């Protein structure tokens, strides 16, 4: 099995081809270029490097980081995934962005907490834990191996940083943070959690299309697949344009 992973939810654009036992190719780029400029050339390059440029039909599915994240980035990724899905007649697997980020820290002790900057002193976040046993079932607990699951302790959502810290203080466990908001709120997190707070190193701290594709294989095994017409994005909150529109409508009603 080969799964094409697409990650465009944050600042890093990433594409990867993952097989049953290995990463066939991965390309990640953190630059000022928009994802619309970089994503398709990256996919073309990894397919060429993996030797399937002339036989993309060998791709079994397309796994997409489906949000939350940058509204523009998510839409670029979704348009790319759906276009390829339609052309290749392959399923699309929608992977929650923060689930895939947590999956990068497979097996770490304690809690895993991805945080993405959502502005206004808020982050997109979720809380996860790797366990040997769990009484939860998919999708609350993703069966990674026969004896290991990634359990969702708190599903992904937008939340104020102060509120997140208070939530994590209630758990008597270490917390490993990952994501682009770590450098923004590191001081506040350390102040609130003390020695229980840990931060992933830079080579693990950003989104990865390989993690998206790897988690996509598990989703496929559980029948959680869609197509170019049914796959949806998870924005989790209205866009800035929608919020401005709603505020203007509210002001008109109050006049």
MARDODO-895107 format. One line per 2 residues: number of its first residue (from 1); for each residue y, z, x of N, C-alpha, C, O. Coordinates in nm, 3 decimals, decimal comma, padded with zeros to 5 digits. Atoms other than C-alpha are relative to their C-alpha. Layout:
N
NUM	Y/Z/X/Y/Z/X/Y/Z/X/Y/Z/X; ... .
This chain:
255
1	-00,119/00,000/00,084/00,000/00,000/00,000/00,124/00,000/00,088/00,129/00,068/00,190; -00,129/00,004/-00,067/00,354/-00,080/00,114/00,109/00,025/-00,103/00,115/-00,043/-00,206 .
3	-00,112/-00,030/00,089/00,662/00,071/-00,050/00,130/-00,021/00,077/00,147/00,028/00,188; -00,134/00,019/-00,055/01,018/-00,043/00,020/00,089/00,111/-00,054/00,104/00,126/-00,175 .
5	-00,092/-00,106/00,040/01,258/00,251/00,017/00,144/-00,042/00,020/00,178/-00,104/00,121; -00,143/00,032/-00,006/01,629/00,210/-00,053/00,079/00,128/-00,024/00,057/00,196/-00,124 .
7	-00,082/-00,121/00,009/01,880/00,490/00,005/00,147/-00,037/00,023/00,184/-00,079/00,132; -00,143/00,033/-00,012/02,251/00,435/-00,063/00,085/00,101/-00,074/00,199/00,070/-00,112 .
9	-00,069/-00,101/00,081/02,353/00,756/-00,240/00,114/00,068/00,075/00,207/00,120/00,013; -00,102/-00,068/-00,078/02,563/00,892/00,046/00,066/-00,091/00,100/00,071/-00,212/00,081 .
11	-00,069/00,078/-00,102/02,750/00,781/00,356/-00,096/-00,089/00,078/-00,058/-00,195/00,126; 00,099/00,076/-00,076/02,430/00,659/00,522/-00,071/-00,100/-00,089/-00,121/-00,066/-00,196 .
13	00,082/00,102/00,066/02,275/00,332/00,411/-00,131/-00,009/00,076/-00,132/-00,009/00,199; 00,131/-00,004/-00,065/01,903/00,321/00,479/-00,100/-00,083/-00,079/-00,099/-00,083/-00,202 .
15	00,108/00,076/00,061/01,609/00,092/00,412/-00,125/00,019/00,085/-00,115/00,025/00,207; 00,123/-00,026/-00,075/01,246/00,147/00,509/-00,119/-00,062/-00,070/-00,122/-00,076/-00,192 .
17	00,130/00,043/00,050/00,898/00,004/00,469/-00,102/00,105/00,045/-00,118/00,131/00,164; 00,096/-00,106/-00,029/00,632/00,273/00,446/-00,137/-00,041/-00,052/-00,152/-00,081/-00,167 .
19	00,138/00,028/00,038/00,257/00,215/00,444/-00,074/00,129/-00,029/-00,015/00,237/-00,030; 00,080/-00,117/00,035/-00,026/00,450/00,357/00,001/00,105/00,110/00,000/00,225/00,082 .
21	00,014/-00,094/-00,111/-00,036/00,606/00,703/00,117/00,002/00,097/00,117/00,082/00,191; -00,106/00,007/-00,101/00,286/00,514/00,881/00,127/-00,063/-00,057/00,125/-00,128/-00,161 .
23	-00,125/00,071/00,027/00,648/00,401/00,870/-00,007/-00,134/00,073/-00,014/-00,137/00,196; 00,008/00,133/-00,062/00,635/00,026/00,931/00,132/-00,039/00,063/00,135/-00,101/00,169 .
25	-00,133/00,031/-00,053/01,010/-00,009/00,980/00,102/00,080/-00,077/00,088/00,104/-00,197; -00,110/-00,071/00,067/01,326/00,184/00,906/00,131/-00,035/00,070/00,136/-00,046/00,192 .
27	-00,131/00,035/-00,051/01,692/00,097/00,947/00,101/00,088/-00,073/00,112/00,083/-00,195; -00,103/-00,086/00,058/01,970/00,352/00,892/00,132/-00,026/00,071/00,136/-00,048/00,192 .
29	-00,131/00,030/-00,057/02,340/00,298/00,943/00,106/00,086/-00,067/00,117/00,090/-00,189; -00,111/-00,081/00,047/02,634/00,535/00,912/00,127/-00,061/00,057/00,166/-00,032/00,170 .
31	-00,117/00,072/-00,049/02,941/00,316/00,939/00,103/-00,009/-00,111/00,079/00,035/-00,224; -00,106/00,015/00,099/03,266/00,234/00,762/-00,023/-00,120/-00,091/00,046/-00,136/-00,191 .
33	00,030/00,113/00,087/03,116/-00,083/00,617/-00,061/00,049/-00,131/-00,134/00,148/-00,133; 00,055/-00,038/00,129/03,031/-00,063/00,248/-00,148/-00,036/-00,006/-00,194/-00,125/00,065 .
35	00,143/00,026/00,014/02,668/-00,056/00,143/-00,027/-00,143/-00,048/-00,133/-00,199/-00,021; 00,018/00,139/00,045/02,718/-00,395/-00,022/-00,002/-00,097/00,117/-00,060/-00,205/00,107 .
37	-00,001/00,084/-00,120/02,779/-00,537/00,326/-00,124/00,020/00,086/-00,165/-00,072/00,158; 00,106/-00,034/-00,095/02,489/-00,366/00,500/-00,141/00,003/-00,057/-00,237/-00,024/00,015 .
39	00,132/-00,030/00,053/02,200/-00,302/00,261/-00,095/-00,121/00,002/-00,207/-00,109/00,052; 00,088/00,117/00,002/02,059/-00,653/00,209/-00,034/-00,050/00,141/-00,150/-00,081/00,167 .
41	00,038/00,037/-00,137/02,085/-00,748/00,580/-00,099/00,098/00,063/-00,184/00,056/00,141; 00,093/-00,098/-00,053/01,903/-00,423/00,664/-00,141/-00,026/-00,053/-00,238/-00,020/00,022 .
43	00,130/00,028/00,059/01,621/-00,504/00,422/-00,061/-00,126/00,060/-00,180/-00,132/00,090; 00,047/00,124/-00,062/01,598/-00,855/00,562/-00,053/00,026/00,141/-00,155/-00,029/00,180 .
45	00,038/-00,029/-00,139/01,578/-00,716/00,917/-00,131/00,077/00,007/-00,216/00,045/00,090; 00,124/-00,077/-00,009/01,304/-00,460/00,848/-00,121/-00,082/-00,047/-00,231/-00,065/00,004 .
47	00,110/00,088/00,043/01,095/-00,719/00,661/-00,037/-00,097/00,111/-00,154/-00,127/00,132; 00,026/00,089/-00,113/01,134/-00,954/00,956/-00,074/00,074/00,111/-00,171/00,023/00,168 .
49	00,061/-00,078/-00,108/01,046/-00,681/01,206/-00,144/00,041/-00,033/-00,228/00,050/00,056; 00,135/-00,041/00,042/00,740/-00,575/01,003/-00,093/-00,118/-00,023/-00,211/-00,100/-00,052 .
51	00,083/00,120/00,014/00,618/-00,934/00,980/-00,031/-00,039/-00,142/-00,130/-00,109/-00,167; 00,026/00,040/00,139/00,645/-00,969/00,602/00,117/-00,079/-00,060/00,126/-00,095/-00,182 .
53	-00,115/00,075/00,047/00,965/-01,172/00,582/-00,042/-00,117/-00,088/00,023/-00,146/-00,188; 00,046/00,116/00,076/00,768/-01,473/00,455/-00,101/00,038/-00,108/-00,149/-00,048/-00,182 .
55	00,098/-00,043/00,098/00,538/-01,264/00,240/00,041/00,133/-00,061/-00,033/00,231/-00,052; -00,049/-00,124/00,058/00,746/-01,003/00,058/-00,082/00,042/-00,121/-00,067/00,154/-00,171 .
57	00,088/-00,037/00,110/00,489/-01,012/-00,220/-00,097/00,110/00,040/-00,158/00,174/-00,046; 00,088/-00,107/-00,046/00,289/-00,772/-00,003/00,060/00,138/-00,026/-00,009/00,239/-00,013 .
59	-00,062/-00,127/00,041/00,540/-00,502/-00,105/-00,054/00,037/-00,138/-00,048/-00,044/-00,230; 00,061/-00,042/00,126/00,375/-00,301/-00,383/00,099/00,061/-00,097/00,079/00,055/-00,218 .
61	-00,098/-00,064/00,087/00,679/-00,117/-00,516/00,129/00,023/00,077/00,132/00,018/00,200; -00,131/-00,028/-00,059/01,046/-00,041/-00,456/00,043/00,138/-00,046/00,057/00,163/-00,166 .
63	-00,043/-00,137/00,031/01,151/00,324/-00,437/00,150/00,010/00,026/00,199/-00,029/00,132; -00,146/-00,005/-00,005/01,518/00,391/-00,505/00,048/00,143/-00,011/00,006/00,217/-00,100 .
65	-00,069/-00,128/00,016/01,725/00,702/-00,441/00,095/-00,015/-00,118/00,195/-00,085/-00,109; -00,064/00,030/00,128/01,852/00,724/-00,799/00,111/00,097/-00,037/00,156/00,098/-00,152 .
67	-00,110/-00,089/00,029/02,116/00,992/-00,770/-00,044/00,145/-00,005/-00,161/00,177/-00,021; -00,144/00,026/00,000/02,315/01,196/-00,762/00,050/-00,054/00,133/-00,026/-00,071/00,228 .
69	-00,061/00,051/-00,121/02,557/01,064/-00,505/00,124/-00,080/-00,033/00,180/-00,068/-00,142; -00,115/00,087/00,019/02,838/00,817/-00,462/-00,028/-00,097/-00,114/-00,130/-00,166/-00,113 .
71	00,022/00,088/00,113/02,878/00,625/-00,787/-00,013/-00,146/00,045/-00,101/-00,219/00,000; 00,005/00,137/-00,048/02,951/00,301/-00,603/-00,126/-00,025/00,080/-00,193/-00,127/00,060 .
73	00,120/00,016/-00,081/02,670/00,352/-00,352/-00,125/-00,008/-00,084/-00,212/-00,091/-00,059; 00,117/00,001/00,087/02,418/00,429/-00,624/-00,013/-00,133/-00,074/-00,124/-00,186/-00,087 .
75	00,004/00,127/00,075/02,511/00,117/-00,819/-00,039/-00,117/00,091/-00,110/-00,208/00,049; 00,039/00,105/-00,095/02,481/-00,101/-00,509/-00,149/00,006/00,026/-00,217/-00,096/00,026 .
77	00,143/-00,016/-00,023/02,137/00,041/-00,437/-00,082/-00,041/-00,121/-00,185/-00,107/-00,107; 00,073/00,034/00,123/02,028/00,004/-00,800/-00,001/-00,151/-00,023/-00,103/-00,208/-00,060 .
79	-00,006/00,145/00,018/02,148/-00,357/-00,818/-00,095/-00,071/00,097/-00,161/-00,168/00,060; 00,089/00,058/-00,101/01,959/-00,436/-00,498/-00,146/00,020/-00,039/-00,225/-00,074/-00,035 .
81	00,138/-00,031/00,037/01,639/-00,263/-00,613/-00,043/-00,079/-00,124/-00,154/-00,133/-00,128; 00,036/00,070/00,124/01,646/-00,419/-00,959/-00,010/-00,150/00,023/-00,096/-00,216/-00,035 .
83	00,008/00,142/-00,031/01,717/-00,766/-00,821/-00,130/-00,035/00,069/-00,195/-00,134/00,035; 00,126/00,022/-00,070/01,421/-00,742/-00,584/-00,119/00,022/-00,094/-00,218/-00,052/-00,088 .
85	00,108/-00,027/00,095/01,204/-00,592/-00,858/-00,021/-00,118/-00,094/-00,135/-00,157/-00,121; 00,010/00,115/00,091/01,282/-00,880/-01,092/-00,055/-00,123/00,072/-00,139/-00,194/00,017 .
87	00,043/00,120/-00,074/01,232/-01,147/-00,825/-00,145/00,010/00,045/-00,219/-00,088/00,040; 00,136/-00,018/-00,054/00,910/-01,000/-00,682/-00,100/00,045/-00,105/-00,221/00,049/-00,079 .
89	00,086/-00,053/00,108/00,776/-00,867/-01,015/-00,074/00,126/00,046/-00,195/00,139/00,028; 00,054/-00,125/-00,049/00,725/-00,525/-00,861/00,068/00,118/-00,071/00,183/00,106/-00,114 .
91	-00,059/-00,116/00,068/00,782/-00,178/-01,013/00,110/00,066/00,083/00,113/00,055/00,206; -00,103/-00,082/-00,063/01,083/00,038/-00,937/-00,034/00,146/-00,024/-00,067/00,185/-00,136 .
93	00,027/-00,143/00,011/01,031/00,408/-00,867/00,132/00,073/00,024/00,188/00,065/00,134; -00,126/-00,073/-00,012/01,339/00,624/-00,931/-00,026/00,138/00,058/-00,095/00,220/-00,004 .
95	00,021/-00,128/-00,070/01,346/00,916/-00,686/00,130/00,079/-00,001/00,233/00,028/00,043; -00,121/-00,083/-00,009/01,596/01,202/-00,728/00,045/00,015/00,145/-00,035/00,051/00,232 .
97	-00,051/-00,001/-00,136/01,818/01,191/-00,421/-00,030/00,130/00,074/-00,072/00,128/00,189; 00,015/-00,129/-00,067/01,795/01,563/-00,348/-00,146/00,035/00,022/-00,178/00,106/00,117 .
99	00,143/-00,020/-00,023/01,417/01,570/-00,389/-00,043/-00,067/00,130/-00,116/-00,008/00,210; 00,036/00,073/-00,122/01,385/01,307/-00,117/00,059/00,067/00,124/-00,005/00,068/00,230 .
101	-00,060/-00,070/-00,113/01,623/01,499/00,108/-00,083/00,123/00,036/-00,109/00,150/00,153; 00,082/-00,119/-00,025/01,418/01,817/00,067/-00,134/-00,037/00,061/-00,186/00,036/00,146 .
103	00,130/00,046/-00,050/01,099/01,622/00,137/00,004/-00,024/00,150/-00,100/-00,015/00,216; -00,014/00,021/-00,144/01,233/01,548/00,486/-00,034/00,127/00,078/-00,074/00,119/00,194 .
105	00,026/-00,127/-00,068/01,186/01,917/00,570/-00,138/00,053/-00,037/-00,159/00,174/-00,046; 00,135/-00,034/00,041/00,820/01,914/00,471/-00,058/00,118/00,078/-00,060/00,118/00,201 .
107	00,070/-00,112/-00,061/00,645/02,244/00,535/00,087/00,112/00,053/00,033/00,213/00,100; -00,086/-00,105/-00,055/00,950/02,449/00,636/-00,017/00,128/-00,083/-00,037/00,122/-00,204 .
109	00,015/-00,128/00,069/00,926/02,819/00,550/00,125/00,035/-00,079/00,235/-00,007/-00,042; -00,113/-00,041/00,081/01,149/02,971/00,284/00,046/-00,111/-00,094/-00,032/-00,199/-00,130 .
111	-00,056/00,096/00,094/01,376/02,770/00,056/00,069/-00,115/00,075/00,120/-00,097/00,185; -00,072/00,116/-00,052/01,517/02,422/00,120/00,110/-00,033/-00,100/00,085/-00,044/-00,220 .
113	-00,114/00,023/00,088/01,863/02,349/-00,019/00,085/-00,117/00,049/00,172/-00,098/00,134; -00,087/00,113/-00,033/02,011/01,998/00,012/00,137/00,018/-00,067/00,144/00,061/-00,182 .
115	-00,134/-00,005/00,059/02,388/01,989/-00,043/00,077/-00,126/00,037/00,092/-00,159/00,155; -00,082/00,119/-00,018/02,596/01,675/-00,088/00,139/00,030/-00,055/00,152/00,091/-00,161 .
117	-00,138/-00,026/00,042/02,974/01,689/-00,114/00,028/-00,069/-00,134/00,015/-00,191/-00,145; -00,037/00,055/00,131/03,079/01,645/-00,480/00,149/00,019/-00,026/00,197/-00,008/-00,136 .
119	-00,145/-00,019/00,005/03,445/01,730/-00,409/00,037/00,114/-00,096/-00,049/00,164/-00,170; -00,050/-00,109/00,084/03,657/01,993/-00,587/-00,078/00,129/00,023/-00,105/00,204/-00,071 .
121	00,076/-00,120/-00,038/03,466/02,268/-00,399/-00,135/00,007/-00,070/-00,188/00,116/-00,093; 00,132/00,007/00,060/03,144/02,153/-00,561/-00,095/-00,082/00,088/-00,052/-00,163/00,170 .
123	00,102/00,079/-00,068/02,818/02,016/-00,424/-00,105/-00,043/-00,102/-00,126/00,023/-00,204; 00,123/00,034/00,070/02,526/01,826/-00,566/-00,112/00,071/00,076/-00,122/00,059/00,198 .
125	00,099/-00,080/-00,069/02,233/02,050/-00,492/-00,125/00,021/-00,085/-00,127/-00,009/-00,204; 00,124/-00,042/00,064/01,883/02,164/-00,577/-00,065/00,097/00,097/-00,026/00,106/00,213 .
127	00,069/-00,095/-00,087/01,649/02,429/-00,441/-00,150/-00,026/-00,009/-00,205/-00,041/-00,118; 00,141/00,038/-00,007/01,294/02,360/-00,327/-00,075/00,096/00,091/-00,017/00,165/00,175 .
129	00,082/-00,085/-00,086/01,004/02,543/-00,170/-00,137/-00,065/00,019/-00,198/-00,114/-00,077; 00,134/00,053/-00,030/00,687/02,424/00,003/-00,099/00,115/-00,012/-00,084/00,219/00,051 .
131	00,098/-00,105/00,026/00,387/02,622/-00,118/-00,141/-00,053/00,017/-00,168/-00,171/-00,002; 00,142/00,035/-00,010/00,016/02,623/-00,055/-00,060/-00,010/-00,139/-00,148/-00,092/-00,163 .
133	00,049/00,003/00,137/-00,047/02,695/-00,423/00,119/00,004/-00,095/00,225/00,057/-00,061; -00,106/-00,003/00,101/00,159/02,646/-00,738/-00,064/-00,017/-00,137/-00,160/-00,092/-00,153 .
135	00,050/00,015/00,136/00,100/02,684/-01,110/00,081/-00,103/-00,078/00,058/-00,124/-00,197; -00,080/00,103/00,064/00,357/02,414/-01,184/-00,067/-00,136/00,020/-00,149/-00,154/00,110 .
137	00,055/00,135/-00,008/00,270/02,047/-01,241/00,113/-00,100/00,023/00,231/-00,068/00,006; -00,097/00,107/-00,025/00,442/01,720/-01,155/00,087/-00,019/-00,124/00,032/-00,016/-00,234 .
139	-00,077/00,018/-00,123/00,738/01,664/-01,146/00,058/00,129/00,059/00,122/00,126/00,164; -00,053/-00,126/-00,055/00,826/02,034/-01,101/-00,064/00,036/00,132/-00,002/00,104/00,215 .
141	00,069/-00,024/-00,127/00,570/02,052/-00,821/-00,067/-00,129/00,045/-00,162/-00,175/-00,018; 00,053/00,126/-00,051/00,499/01,739/-00,618/-00,118/00,029/00,092/-00,101/00,099/00,192 .
143	00,119/-00,023/-00,080/00,146/01,739/-00,477/00,002/-00,090/00,123/-00,031/-00,208/00,115; -00,011/00,077/-00,122/00,199/01,630/-00,118/-00,137/-00,016/00,065/-00,174/-00,125/00,109 .
145	00,136/-00,001/-00,054/-00,146/01,724/00,007/-00,085/00,086/-00,093/-00,031/00,157/-00,177; 00,084/-00,085/00,086/-00,447/01,891/-00,157/00,037/00,148/00,006/00,017/00,220/-00,092 .
147	-00,031/-00,142/-00,014/-00,325/02,226/-00,025/00,149/00,026/00,020/00,186/00,134/00,066; -00,144/-00,019/-00,019/00,054/02,175/-00,020/00,077/-00,070/-00,112/00,051/-00,186/-00,143 .
149	-00,086/00,060/00,101/00,313/02,117/-00,292/00,146/00,028/00,037/00,177/00,125/00,106; -00,144/-00,026/-00,007/00,692/02,083/-00,296/00,043/00,038/-00,140/00,048/-00,045/-00,230 .
151	-00,033/-00,052/00,133/00,801/02,300/-00,586/00,151/00,002/-00,019/00,225/00,041/00,070; -00,143/-00,004/00,033/01,139/02,263/-00,756/00,034/00,138/-00,055/-00,009/00,175/-00,164 .
153	-00,044/-00,133/00,042/01,293/02,609/-00,776/00,121/-00,012/-00,091/00,132/00,059/-00,192; -00,116/00,030/00,084/01,622/02,476/-00,916/00,022/-00,150/00,003/00,039/-00,208/00,110 .
155	-00,014/00,145/00,006/01,656/02,117/-01,034/00,139/-00,043/00,043/00,233/00,036/00,037; -00,127/00,048/-00,055/01,935/01,902/-00,894/00,110/00,003/-00,105/00,088/-00,028/-00,222 .
157	-00,113/-00,016/00,090/02,278/01,959/-01,042/00,128/00,011/00,082/00,121/00,039/00,201; -00,126/-00,031/-00,067/02,651/01,979/-00,954/00,033/00,147/-00,022/00,016/00,198/-00,133 .
159	-00,029/-00,142/00,013/02,760/02,336/-00,885/00,107/00,039/00,101/00,116/-00,020/00,208; -00,100/-00,052/-00,094/03,047/02,526/-00,726/-00,071/00,068/00,116/-00,174/00,133/00,098 .
161	00,063/-00,056/-00,119/02,969/02,636/-00,372/-00,017/00,151/-00,012/-00,121/00,205/00,024; 00,008/-00,145/00,015/03,046/02,999/-00,449/-00,113/00,039/-00,095/-00,184/00,137/-00,070 .
163	00,108/-00,029/00,095/02,807/02,992/-00,745/-00,136/-00,024/00,064/-00,229/00,054/00,041; 00,127/00,027/-00,068/02,532/02,835/-00,534/-00,036/00,114/00,095/-00,150/00,158/00,098 .
165	00,026/-00,109/-00,094/02,567/03,105/-00,270/-00,048/00,124/-00,074/-00,141/00,192/-00,030; 00,042/-00,116/00,079/02,540/03,376/-00,536/-00,141/-00,019/-00,054/-00,219/00,077/-00,058 .
167	00,135/00,028/00,048/02,230/03,209/-00,679/-00,103/00,022/00,110/-00,207/00,082/00,087; 00,094/-00,012/-00,111/02,064/03,195/-00,338/-00,012/00,144/00,051/-00,115/00,182/00,105 .
169	00,004/-00,140/-00,042/02,154/03,557/-00,263/-00,106/00,078/-00,078/-00,157/00,180/-00,032; 00,097/-00,070/00,084/01,920/03,656/-00,546/-00,144/-00,014/00,051/-00,232/00,063/00,013 .
171	00,133/00,020/-00,057/01,621/03,522/-00,351/-00,007/00,071/00,135/00,083/00,057/00,218; 00,016/-00,071/-00,127/01,494/03,738/-00,068/-00,076/-00,089/00,099/-00,184/-00,054/00,147 .
173	00,067/00,098/-00,085/01,411/03,433/00,143/00,102/-00,071/00,087/00,220/-00,077/00,053; -00,087/00,083/-00,083/01,555/03,226/00,424/00,026/-00,131/-00,072/-00,053/-00,176/-00,155 .
175	-00,039/00,126/00,064/01,733/02,907/00,320/00,040/-00,099/00,108/00,128/-00,070/00,190; -00,036/00,106/-00,095/01,746/02,586/00,523/00,081/-00,105/-00,074/00,033/-00,162/-00,173 .
177	-00,091/00,095/00,065/02,039/02,360/00,430/-00,006/-00,135/00,071/-00,024/-00,143/00,192; 00,000/00,137/-00,051/02,048/01,985/00,472/00,100/-00,081/-00,081/00,114/-00,059/-00,201 .
179	-00,092/00,085/00,076/02,311/01,726/00,379/00,139/-00,006/00,059/00,174/00,070/00,149; -00,131/00,026/-00,058/02,661/01,600/00,443/00,103/00,110/-00,029/00,211/00,110/00,030 .
181	-00,094/-00,108/00,031/02,826/01,911/00,293/-00,020/00,122/00,088/00,054/00,219/00,077; 00,027/-00,117/-00,086/02,679/02,147/00,554/00,120/00,034/00,087/00,157/00,150/00,099 .
183	-00,111/-00,028/-00,091/02,970/02,106/00,792/00,125/00,046/-00,076/00,212/00,111/-00,019; -00,116/-00,039/00,080/03,220/02,156/00,507/-00,005/00,147/-00,041/00,097/00,215/-00,046 .
185	00,014/-00,134/00,059/03,081/02,484/00,378/-00,085/00,094/00,085/-00,130/00,198/00,037; 00,085/-00,082/-00,086/02,890/02,623/00,673/00,052/00,144/00,012/-00,026/00,239/00,001 .
187	-00,056/-00,134/-00,018/03,128/02,916/00,726/-00,019/00,084/-00,125/-00,057/00,201/-00,116; 00,015/-00,074/00,125/03,119/03,016/00,358/-00,146/00,037/-00,024/-00,176/00,145/-00,074 .
189	00,143/-00,026/00,019/02,739/02,988/00,350/-00,047/00,113/00,092/-00,119/00,203/00,049; 00,040/-00,104/-00,095/02,694/03,199/00,662/00,058/00,134/-00,040/-00,008/00,238/-00,028 .
191	-00,062/-00,124/00,045/02,937/03,456/00,530/-00,075/00,060/-00,119/-00,089/00,182/-00,130; 00,067/-00,048/00,120/02,746/03,476/00,202/-00,146/00,036/00,020/-00,197/00,128/-00,044 .
193	00,144/-00,021/-00,017/02,387/03,461/00,329/-00,038/00,061/00,134/-00,151/00,107/00,152; 00,028/-00,060/-00,130/02,414/03,584/00,686/-00,112/-00,070/00,074/-00,117/-00,193/00,079 .
195	00,107/00,055/-00,083/02,104/03,537/00,902/-00,107/-00,074/-00,081/-00,194/-00,139/-00,024; 00,096/00,075/00,083/01,909/03,398/00,607/00,033/-00,148/-00,007/-00,051/-00,228/-00,049 .
197	-00,044/00,140/00,006/02,105/03,071/00,634/-00,036/-00,075/00,127/-00,009/-00,028/00,238; 00,033/00,087/-00,112/01,974/02,793/00,858/00,044/-00,142/-00,036/00,054/-00,178/-00,153 .
199	-00,050/00,135/00,023/02,094/02,435/00,902/-00,084/-00,101/00,078/-00,109/-00,084/00,198; 00,083/00,102/-00,064/01,883/02,128/00,975/00,081/-00,072/00,107/00,202/-00,090/00,091 .
201	-00,071/00,075/-00,104/01,972/01,938/01,297/00,041/-00,138/-00,051/-00,007/-00,184/-00,155; -00,062/00,124/00,048/02,164/01,611/01,270/-00,101/-00,110/-00,028/-00,082/-00,189/-00,120 .
203	00,096/00,110/00,021/01,858/01,384/01,298/-00,086/00,020/-00,124/-00,164/-00,068/-00,160; 00,072/-00,025/00,124/01,715/01,546/00,984/00,094/00,024/-00,118/00,048/00,042/-00,231 .
205	-00,095/-00,051/00,097/02,033/01,621/00,794/00,062/-00,105/-00,091/00,153/-00,073/-00,168; -00,053/00,102/00,089/02,104/01,292/00,621/-00,114/-00,065/-00,079/-00,232/-00,046/-00,048 .
207	00,101/00,066/00,083/01,927/01,085/00,359/-00,080/-00,100/00,082/-00,032/-00,156/00,180; 00,089/00,092/-00,070/01,633/00,871/00,468/-00,078/-00,083/-00,100/-00,142/-00,029/-00,191 .
209	00,076/00,088/00,087/01,484/00,568/00,297/-00,150/00,018/00,018/-00,227/-00,005/-00,076; 00,143/-00,024/-00,023/01,149/00,652/00,457/-00,049/00,116/-00,086/-00,159/00,111/-00,140 .
211	00,035/-00,112/00,087/01,147/00,985/00,270/-00,004/-00,045/-00,145/-00,090/-00,001/-00,222; -00,001/00,054/00,137/01,237/00,801/-00,051/-00,127/-00,079/-00,027/-00,190/-00,063/-00,132 .
213	00,122/00,081/00,017/00,950/00,556/00,000/-00,125/00,087/00,001/-00,217/00,065/-00,078; 00,115/-00,088/-00,007/00,706/00,832/00,098/-00,019/00,078/-00,129/-00,131/00,093/-00,177 .
215	00,007/-00,070/00,128/00,790/01,031/-00,214/-00,035/-00,098/-00,112/-00,100/-00,061/-00,210; 00,033/00,103/00,099/00,767/00,706/-00,409/-00,149/-00,022/-00,014/-00,198/-00,048/-00,125 .
217	00,145/00,014/00,007/00,400/00,679/-00,321/-00,064/00,110/-00,085/-00,157/00,086/-00,161; 00,052/-00,111/00,079/00,338/01,022/-00,470/00,035/-00,020/-00,147/-00,048/00,007/-00,234 .
219	-00,039/00,027/00,138/00,532/00,927/-00,783/-00,090/-00,107/-00,061/-00,130/-00,097/-00,177; 00,089/00,105/00,050/00,321/00,612/-00,815/-00,136/00,057/-00,037/-00,194/00,020/-00,139 .
221	00,131/-00,061/00,026/00,003/00,819/-00,795/00,002/00,080/-00,130/-00,102/00,101/-00,193; -00,013/-00,075/00,124/00,138/01,019/-01,090/00,048/-00,087/-00,116/00,079/-00,036/-00,224 .
223	-00,038/00,092/00,106/00,230/00,708/-01,290/00,147/-00,002/-00,034/00,185/-00,056/-00,138; -00,143/-00,006/00,027/00,605/00,769/-01,266/00,070/-00,122/00,057/00,139/-00,113/00,158 .
225	-00,060/00,125/-00,045/00,717/00,408/-01,227/00,076/-00,066/-00,115/00,050/-00,039/-00,233; -00,075/00,076/00,098/00,961/00,180/-01,405/00,010/-00,144/00,046/-00,072/-00,191/00,124 .
227	-00,022/00,139/-00,042/01,095/-00,171/-01,367/00,149/-00,028/00,003/00,231/00,064/-00,010; -00,140/00,037/-00,013/01,419/-00,364/-01,334/00,081/00,032/-00,125/00,203/00,043/-00,118 .
229	-00,071/-00,020/00,125/01,505/-00,296/-01,697/00,001/00,145/-00,046/00,089/00,185/-00,122; 00,013/-00,137/00,051/01,399/00,066/-01,750/00,045/00,108/00,097/00,071/00,220/00,054 .
231	-00,039/-00,103/-00,097/01,494/00,248/-01,428/00,148/00,035/-00,017/00,232/-00,053/-00,036; -00,136/-00,049/00,021/01,808/00,461/-01,459/00,047/00,083/00,120/-00,032/00,133/00,199 .
233	-00,060/-00,084/-00,102/02,048/00,639/-01,228/00,034/00,138/-00,057/00,053/00,153/-00,178; -00,033/-00,136/00,041/02,121/01,013/-01,239/00,134/00,037/00,062/00,140/00,086/00,175 .
235	-00,133/-00,032/-00,054/02,495/01,058/-01,197/00,030/00,149/-00,005/00,101/00,201/00,080; -00,013/-00,144/00,022/02,483/01,420/-01,324/00,136/00,043/-00,051/00,148/00,150/-00,110 .
237	-00,130/-00,033/00,059/02,852/01,414/-01,415/00,079/-00,129/-00,014/00,046/-00,228/00,052; -00,079/00,123/00,019/03,114/01,160/-01,533/00,072/-00,040/00,129/00,100/00,043/00,215 .
239	-00,075/00,050/-00,114/03,289/00,941/-01,280/00,146/00,044/-00,010/00,191/00,091/-00,115; -00,142/-00,035/00,000/03,651/01,005/-01,180/00,075/-00,081/-00,104/00,161/-00,027/-00,175 .
241	-00,067/00,086/00,099/03,762/00,709/-01,394/-00,027/00,049/-00,142/00,062/00,049/-00,227; 00,033/-00,050/00,134/03,577/00,849/-01,695/00,070/00,132/-00,029/00,115/00,155/-00,141 .
243	-00,069/-00,127/00,020/03,727/01,195/-01,643/00,149/-00,022/-00,029/00,205/00,044/-00,116; -00,141/00,031/00,023/04,080/01,050/-01,623/00,019/-00,057/-00,140/00,114/-00,021/-00,210 .
245	-00,008/00,059/00,135/04,016/00,845/-01,937/-00,010/00,108/-00,107/00,067/00,109/-00,203; 00,020/-00,106/00,100/03,890/01,149/-02,128/00,119/00,094/-00,006/00,157/00,141/-00,114 .
247	-00,118/-00,086/-00,002/04,188/01,357/-02,015/00,116/-00,066/-00,073/00,190/00,001/-00,145; -00,108/00,073/00,069/04,429/01,088/-02,138/-00,024/-00,002/-00,150/00,071/00,015/-00,227 .
249	00,032/00,000/00,142/04,248/01,066/-02,472/00,025/00,137/-00,062/00,074/00,149/-00,174; -00,022/-00,136/00,049/04,260/01,444/-02,505/00,149/00,029/-00,014/00,192/00,093/-00,111 .
251	-00,144/-00,021/00,006/04,634/01,445/-02,428/00,060/-00,070/-00,122/00,150/-00,016/-00,186; -00,051/00,074/00,116/04,695/01,181/-02,698/-00,031/00,073/-00,129/00,051/00,074/-00,222 .
253	00,038/-00,074/00,119/04,508/01,388/-02,953/00,086/00,124/-00,020/00,112/00,166/-00,133; -00,081/-00,123/00,008/04,720/01,692/-02,869/00,146/-00,028/-00,027/00,221/00,063/-00,064 .
255	-00,141/00,035/00,023/05,049/01,503/-02,901/00,032/00,002/-00,151/00,145/-00,025/-00,191 .
